[in-house]
Amino acid sequence: MKKMIKTINGWLLTITDLLKAILVFAIISGLLFNDPFGTIGTIGSLLDGIGSNGLAGLISLAILILVYGRNK
């Protein structure tokens, strides 16, 4: 059972690393080529939502930071 959980955890970490690399690629290509994937606009609206929603936005930002920090 522990071996199966370790295997699934390894898969999830690999998928998370892949998604982080794709996000970085989308941000860099958005900066270089006028945001073809809409990533910069999405991040901007996410940050705008955090600013207008106050505490709920702050909590969601904290959750995002915790999820990102856990994978390092």
ZIHUFEN-V226361 format. One record per pair of residues at least 24 apart in sequence whose ideal C-beta (glycine too) atoms are under 10 Angstrom apart, sorted by the first residue. I is the first residue (numbers start at 1). J is the second residue. If there is no record, write none. Layout:
BEGIN
[[I	J] [I	J]]
END
This chain:
BEGIN
[[12	71] [13	70] [13	71] [16	67] [16	68] [16	70] [16	71] [17	71] [19	71] [20	68] [20	71]]
END
